[in-house]
Amino acid sequence: MASKAELRKAYKKKRQALSVSQLDDLSLNIANQLLKLDIWDYNYYHIFLSIAEQREVNTDYILNILSGKDKNIIISKSDFNTFEMTHVLLTDATVIKKNHYNIPEPVDGIDIPNAKIEVVFVPLLAFDKQGHRVGYGKGFYDKFLSKCRPNTLKIGLSFFEAEDCIENTFKNDIPLDYCVTPKQVYRF
């Protein structure tokens, strides 16, 4: 059993060790695993745009699936003063720019309220078999997910398999419903 801080450090190192082609193959495998889930009848899907420098799961494959299925795709803009996110509809006209943390974000767009969002693809560094996750530690997603409807599906995306248990989880931590890895789907 490891603490969030220990896992954060270990998994950042594990991700940095992946080559660009491994990263791409694993990301494609995750997208293919997602296709096995019964989650494609919703309308509003929130997805993160990958931070290449952090070697995150490349969400371009999932964006292609969502586009192909003609879904409403929602992306976020982060406010580092409040640690809150605002959400906008991704359209052909959406201009994306990296902020000073290298996070690709919309410059502006049509605001979408949390209550409309039905499925959220959640970035993470590590997760456990109970559906708890370790992110970067700023709490953006816990704040965001706590404002979504209780039945909003929360799907983590991870290059690596589950830890048995994360030591210091809090009651405010919002657990995942699923976590998808290149090899399997975890249901919580």
ROZALO-133465 format. One record per residue: residue number from 1; residue in three letters; y, x, z of N, C-alpha, C in turn. Coordinates in steps of 0.2 Angstrom, whole numbers, always signed. Layout:
R,resi,resn,ny,nx,nz,cay,cax,caz,cy,cx,cz
R,NUM,ALA,Y,X,Z,Y,X,Z,Y,X,Z .
...
***
This chain:
R,resi,resn,ny,nx,nz,cay,cax,caz,cy,cx,cz
R,1,MET,-6,+4,+0,+0,+0,+0,+6,+4,+0 .
R,2,ALA,+11,+3,-5,+17,+7,-5,+23,+3,-5 .
R,3,SER,+28,+6,-3,+35,+3,-2,+38,+2,-9 .
R,4,LYS,+43,-2,-9,+47,-3,-16,+50,+3,-18 .
R,5,ALA,+53,+7,-13,+56,+13,-15,+51,+18,-18 .
R,6,GLU,+45,+19,-15,+40,+23,-18,+38,+21,-24 .
R,7,LEU,+37,+15,-25,+34,+12,-32,+39,+13,-37 .
R,8,ARG,+46,+12,-35,+51,+12,-40,+51,+19,-43 .
R,9,LYS,+51,+24,-39,+51,+31,-41,+45,+33,-45 .
R,10,ALA,+39,+31,-43,+33,+33,-46,+32,+30,-53 .
R,11,TYR,+34,+23,-54,+34,+20,-60,+39,+22,-65 .
R,12,LYS,+45,+24,-63,+50,+27,-67,+47,+33,-70 .
R,13,LYS,+44,+37,-66,+41,+43,-69,+35,+42,-74 .
R,14,LYS,+31,+37,-72,+25,+35,-77,+28,+33,-83 .
R,15,ARG,+34,+29,-83,+37,+26,-89,+40,+32,-94 .
R,16,GLN,+43,+37,-90,+46,+43,-94,+40,+47,-97 .
R,17,ALA,+34,+47,-94,+29,+51,-97,+26,+48,-104 .
R,18,LEU,+28,+41,-105,+25,+38,-111,+29,+41,-117 .
R,19,SER,+25,+42,-123,+29,+44,-129,+32,+38,-132 .
R,20,VAL,+36,+39,-137,+39,+33,-141,+34,+29,-144 .
R,21,SER,+29,+32,-147,+23,+28,-151,+19,+24,-146 .
R,22,GLN,+18,+27,-140,+14,+24,-135,+18,+18,-132 .
R,23,LEU,+24,+19,-131,+29,+13,-129,+28,+8,-134 .
R,24,ASP,+29,+9,-140,+29,+4,-145,+22,+1,-146 .
R,25,ASP,+16,+4,-145,+10,+1,-146,+9,-3,-140 .
R,26,LEU,+11,-1,-134,+10,-5,-128,+14,-11,-128 .
R,27,SER,+20,-11,-130,+25,-17,-131,+22,-22,-136 .
R,28,LEU,+19,-19,-141,+16,-24,-146,+10,-27,-143 .
R,29,ASN,+6,-24,-139,+0,-27,-136,+2,-32,-131 .
R,30,ILE,+8,-31,-127,+10,-36,-122,+12,-42,-126 .
R,31,ALA,+16,-41,-132,+18,-47,-136,+11,-51,-138 .
R,32,ASN,+6,-47,-140,+0,-51,-142,-4,-54,-136 .
R,33,GLN,-3,-51,-131,-6,-55,-125,-2,-61,-123 .
R,34,LEU,+4,-61,-124,+8,-67,-123,+6,-73,-127 .
R,35,LEU,+4,-71,-133,+2,-77,-138,-4,-81,-135 .
R,36,LYS,-8,-78,-131,-13,-81,-128,-11,-86,-123 .
R,37,LEU,-5,-86,-120,-3,-90,-115,-1,-97,-118 .
R,38,ASP,-1,-102,-114,+1,-109,-116,+8,-110,-114 .
R,39,ILE,+13,-106,-117,+20,-106,-115,+24,-108,-121 .
R,40,TRP,+22,-110,-126,+26,-110,-132,+28,-117,-134 .
R,41,ASP,+28,-122,-129,+30,-129,-131,+37,-130,-128 .
R,42,TYR,+40,-125,-124,+47,-126,-121,+52,-124,-127 .
R,43,ASN,+58,-125,-125,+64,-124,-129,+68,-118,-128 .
R,44,TYR,+70,-117,-121,+74,-112,-119,+71,-106,-116 .
R,45,TYR,+71,-100,-119,+67,-94,-117,+73,-89,-115 .
R,46,HIS,+73,-86,-109,+77,-81,-107,+73,-74,-108 .
R,47,ILE,+76,-69,-111,+73,-63,-112,+78,-57,-111 .
R,48,PHE,+76,-52,-108,+80,-46,-108,+80,-42,-114 .
R,49,LEU,+85,-39,-116,+86,-34,-121,+84,-27,-118 .
R,50,SER,+79,-24,-121,+77,-17,-118,+82,-12,-117 .
R,51,ILE,+82,-8,-112,+86,-2,-111,+81,+4,-113 .
R,52,ALA,+82,+6,-119,+78,+11,-122,+78,+17,-117 .
R,53,GLU,+84,+19,-114,+84,+25,-110,+80,+24,-104 .
R,54,GLN,+78,+18,-102,+74,+17,-96,+67,+16,-98 .
R,55,ARG,+66,+17,-105,+59,+16,-107,+56,+9,-105 .
R,56,GLU,+60,+4,-106,+57,-3,-104,+53,-5,-110 .
R,57,VAL,+49,-11,-108,+45,-14,-113,+50,-16,-119 .
R,58,ASN,+48,-14,-125,+52,-16,-131,+51,-24,-132 .
R,59,THR,+56,-27,-131,+56,-35,-132,+57,-37,-139 .
R,60,ASP,+58,-33,-144,+59,-35,-151,+53,-39,-153 .
R,61,TYR,+47,-37,-151,+41,-41,-154,+41,-48,-151 .
R,62,ILE,+43,-49,-145,+44,-56,-142,+49,-59,-145 .
R,63,LEU,+55,-56,-146,+61,-59,-150,+59,-62,-157 .
R,64,ASN,+54,-58,-160,+52,-60,-167,+47,-66,-166 .
R,65,ILE,+43,-67,-161,+39,-72,-160,+43,-79,-158 .
R,66,LEU,+48,-78,-154,+53,-83,-152,+57,-86,-158 .
R,67,SER,+59,-81,-162,+63,-83,-168,+58,-87,-173 .
R,68,GLY,+52,-84,-174,+47,-87,-179,+45,-94,-176 .
R,69,LYS,+45,-96,-170,+44,-102,-167,+50,-106,-166 .
R,70,ASP,+56,-104,-169,+62,-108,-169,+64,-110,-162 .
R,71,LYS,+64,-105,-157,+66,-107,-150,+73,-105,-149 .
R,72,ASN,+76,-108,-144,+82,-106,-141,+81,-99,-137 .
R,73,ILE,+85,-94,-139,+84,-87,-135,+90,-86,-131 .
R,74,ILE,+89,-85,-125,+95,-84,-120,+95,-77,-118 .
R,75,ILE,+100,-73,-118,+101,-66,-116,+107,-66,-111 .
R,76,SER,+107,-61,-107,+112,-60,-101,+117,-55,-102 .
R,77,LYS,+122,-56,-98,+127,-51,-97,+127,-50,-89 .
R,78,SER,+127,-44,-87,+127,-42,-80,+134,-40,-77 .
R,79,ASP,+136,-43,-71,+142,-41,-68,+140,-37,-62 .
R,80,PHE,+142,-31,-62,+140,-26,-57,+144,-26,-51 .
R,81,ASN,+149,-31,-51,+153,-32,-44,+149,-37,-40 .
R,82,THR,+147,-42,-43,+143,-48,-40,+136,-47,-40 .
R,83,PHE,+133,-43,-44,+126,-43,-46,+123,-49,-48 .
R,84,GLU,+127,-53,-52,+125,-59,-55,+125,-58,-63 .
R,85,MET,+122,-63,-66,+121,-63,-73,+124,-69,-76 .
R,86,THR,+127,-69,-82,+129,-75,-85,+124,-75,-92 .
R,87,HIS,+123,-81,-94,+118,-81,-99,+121,-85,-106 .
R,88,VAL,+119,-82,-111,+122,-85,-118,+116,-85,-123 .
R,89,LEU,+117,-90,-127,+113,-91,-133,+113,-86,-138 .
R,90,LEU,+108,-83,-140,+107,-78,-145,+107,-81,-152 .
R,91,THR,+113,-79,-156,+113,-82,-162,+114,-76,-167 .
R,92,ASP,+114,-78,-174,+115,-73,-179,+122,-70,-178 .
R,93,ALA,+126,-73,-175,+133,-71,-174,+134,-67,-168 .
R,94,THR,+129,-67,-164,+130,-63,-157,+131,-56,-158 .
R,95,VAL,+137,-53,-155,+138,-46,-156,+135,-43,-149 .
R,96,ILE,+131,-38,-150,+127,-34,-144,+131,-28,-144 .
R,97,LYS,+132,-26,-137,+135,-19,-136,+132,-17,-129 .
R,98,LYS,+131,-10,-129,+128,-7,-123,+134,-7,-118 .
R,99,ASN,+132,-9,-111,+137,-8,-106,+137,+0,-104 .
R,100,HIS,+140,+1,-98,+140,+8,-96,+134,+10,-93 .
R,101,TYR,+129,+6,-92,+122,+7,-89,+117,+7,-95 .
R,102,ASN,+120,+7,-101,+115,+7,-107,+112,+0,-108 .
R,103,ILE,+114,-5,-104,+111,-12,-105,+114,-15,-111 .
R,104,PRO,+110,-17,-116,+112,-21,-122,+114,-28,-120 .
R,105,GLU,+120,-30,-121,+123,-36,-119,+127,-40,-124 .
R,106,PRO,+127,-46,-124,+131,-50,-129,+139,-49,-127 .
R,107,VAL,+143,-48,-132,+150,-47,-130,+153,-54,-128 .
R,108,ASP,+151,-59,-131,+153,-66,-129,+147,-71,-132 .
R,109,GLY,+148,-77,-131,+144,-82,-134,+144,-89,-131 .
R,110,ILE,+139,-93,-133,+139,-100,-130,+135,-99,-123 .
R,111,ASP,+139,-101,-118,+136,-101,-111,+130,-106,-110 .
R,112,ILE,+125,-104,-107,+119,-108,-106,+118,-108,-98 .
R,113,PRO,+118,-114,-95,+117,-115,-88,+110,-113,-86 .
R,114,ASN,+109,-111,-80,+102,-109,-77,+97,-115,-78 .
R,115,ALA,+100,-121,-76,+96,-127,-76,+92,-128,-83 .
R,116,LYS,+95,-126,-88,+92,-127,-95,+86,-122,-97 .
R,117,ILE,+86,-116,-93,+81,-111,-95,+74,-113,-92 .
R,118,GLU,+69,-113,-97,+63,-115,-95,+58,-109,-94 .
R,119,VAL,+59,-104,-97,+54,-98,-97,+59,-92,-96 .
R,120,VAL,+57,-88,-92,+60,-81,-91,+56,-75,-91 .
R,121,PHE,+57,-71,-96,+53,-65,-96,+57,-60,-92 .
R,122,VAL,+53,-57,-87,+56,-53,-82,+55,-46,-82 .
R,123,PRO,+60,-42,-82,+58,-34,-83,+56,-32,-76 .
R,124,LEU,+52,-27,-75,+50,-24,-69,+48,-17,-70 .
R,125,LEU,+47,-14,-64,+44,-7,-64,+37,-7,-62 .
R,126,ALA,+35,-11,-57,+29,-12,-54,+28,-19,-51 .
R,127,PHE,+22,-21,-50,+20,-28,-47,+14,-28,-44 .
R,128,ASP,+12,-33,-40,+6,-33,-36,+2,-39,-38 .
R,129,LYS,-4,-39,-35,-9,-45,-36,-7,-52,-33 .
R,130,GLN,-1,-52,-30,+1,-58,-27,+7,-60,-31 .
R,131,GLY,+9,-57,-36,+15,-59,-40,+22,-56,-38 .
R,132,HIS,+22,-52,-33,+28,-49,-31,+30,-43,-36 .
R,133,ARG,+36,-42,-37,+38,-37,-42,+43,-32,-39 .
R,134,VAL,+43,-26,-42,+48,-21,-40,+53,-20,-46 .
R,135,GLY,+59,-21,-46,+64,-20,-51,+68,-14,-49 .
R,136,TYR,+74,-13,-52,+78,-7,-51,+82,-8,-44 .
R,137,GLY,+81,-13,-40,+84,-14,-33,+91,-17,-33 .
R,138,LYS,+94,-19,-38,+100,-22,-37,+100,-30,-36 .
R,139,GLY,+94,-33,-37,+94,-40,-35,+96,-45,-40 .
R,140,PHE,+98,-42,-47,+100,-47,-52,+95,-53,-53 .
R,141,TYR,+89,-51,-54,+84,-56,-56,+82,-61,-50 .
R,142,ASP,+82,-58,-44,+81,-63,-38,+86,-68,-38 .
R,143,LYS,+93,-66,-39,+98,-70,-38,+98,-75,-44 .
R,144,PHE,+96,-73,-50,+96,-77,-56,+90,-82,-55 .
R,145,LEU,+84,-80,-53,+78,-84,-53,+79,-89,-47 .
R,146,SER,+83,-88,-42,+84,-92,-36,+88,-98,-38 .
R,147,LYS,+92,-97,-44,+96,-103,-46,+93,-107,-52 .
R,148,CYS,+87,-105,-54,+84,-108,-59,+80,-114,-56 .
R,149,ARG,+78,-119,-60,+74,-124,-58,+67,-122,-55 .
R,150,PRO,+64,-125,-50,+58,-122,-47,+52,-122,-52 .
R,151,ASN,+52,-126,-57,+47,-126,-62,+48,-121,-67 .
R,152,THR,+53,-117,-67,+55,-112,-73,+49,-107,-72 .
R,153,LEU,+46,-106,-78,+41,-101,-78,+43,-94,-78 .
R,154,LYS,+41,-89,-74,+43,-83,-73,+37,-78,-75 .
R,155,ILE,+38,-74,-80,+33,-70,-83,+35,-63,-83 .
R,156,GLY,+32,-59,-79,+34,-52,-79,+31,-48,-85 .
R,157,LEU,+34,-43,-87,+31,-39,-93,+30,-31,-90 .
R,158,SER,+24,-29,-90,+23,-22,-87,+18,-18,-92 .
R,159,PHE,+20,-12,-92,+15,-7,-96,+9,-5,-92 .
R,160,PHE,+9,-6,-85,+4,-4,-81,+1,-10,-77 .
R,161,GLU,-5,-9,-74,-8,-14,-71,-6,-15,-64 .
R,162,ALA,-8,-20,-60,-5,-22,-54,-7,-17,-48 .
R,163,GLU,-3,-17,-44,-4,-13,-37,-8,-18,-33 .
R,164,ASP,-12,-16,-28,-15,-21,-23,-10,-25,-19 .
R,165,CYS,-5,-22,-17,+0,-25,-12,+7,-21,-12 .
R,166,ILE,+12,-24,-12,+19,-21,-11,+21,-22,-4 .
R,167,GLU,+22,-16,-1,+23,-16,+7,+29,-21,+9 .
R,168,ASN,+35,-19,+7,+41,-23,+10,+44,-28,+6 .
R,169,THR,+40,-33,+4,+43,-39,+1,+47,-43,+6 .
R,170,PHE,+52,-47,+3,+56,-51,+7,+55,-59,+6 .
R,171,LYS,+57,-63,+10,+56,-70,+9,+60,-72,+3 .
R,172,ASN,+66,-69,+2,+70,-70,-4,+68,-68,-11 .
R,173,ASP,+63,-64,-11,+60,-61,-17,+56,-67,-20 .
R,174,ILE,+58,-68,-27,+55,-74,-31,+49,-71,-34 .
R,175,PRO,+43,-74,-32,+36,-71,-36,+36,-74,-43 .
R,176,LEU,+32,-70,-47,+31,-72,-54,+25,-77,-54 .
R,177,ASP,+25,-81,-60,+20,-85,-61,+14,-81,-65 .
R,178,TYR,+16,-77,-69,+12,-73,-73,+15,-66,-74 .
R,179,CYS,+10,-61,-75,+13,-54,-77,+8,-52,-83 .
R,180,VAL,+11,-50,-88,+7,-48,-94,+8,-41,-95 .
R,181,THR,+2,-38,-96,+1,-30,-97,-2,-30,-104 .
R,182,PRO,-2,-23,-107,-6,-23,-113,-13,-25,-113 .
R,183,LYS,-16,-25,-107,-23,-26,-107,-25,-33,-105 .
R,184,GLN,-21,-36,-101,-22,-43,-98,-16,-47,-96 .
R,185,VAL,-18,-53,-94,-13,-58,-91,-15,-59,-84 .
R,186,TYR,-11,-58,-79,-12,-60,-72,-8,-67,-71 .
R,187,ARG,-12,-71,-68,-9,-78,-66,-9,-78,-58 .
R,188,PHE,-3,-80,-56,-2,-80,-48,-1,-88,-46 .
***
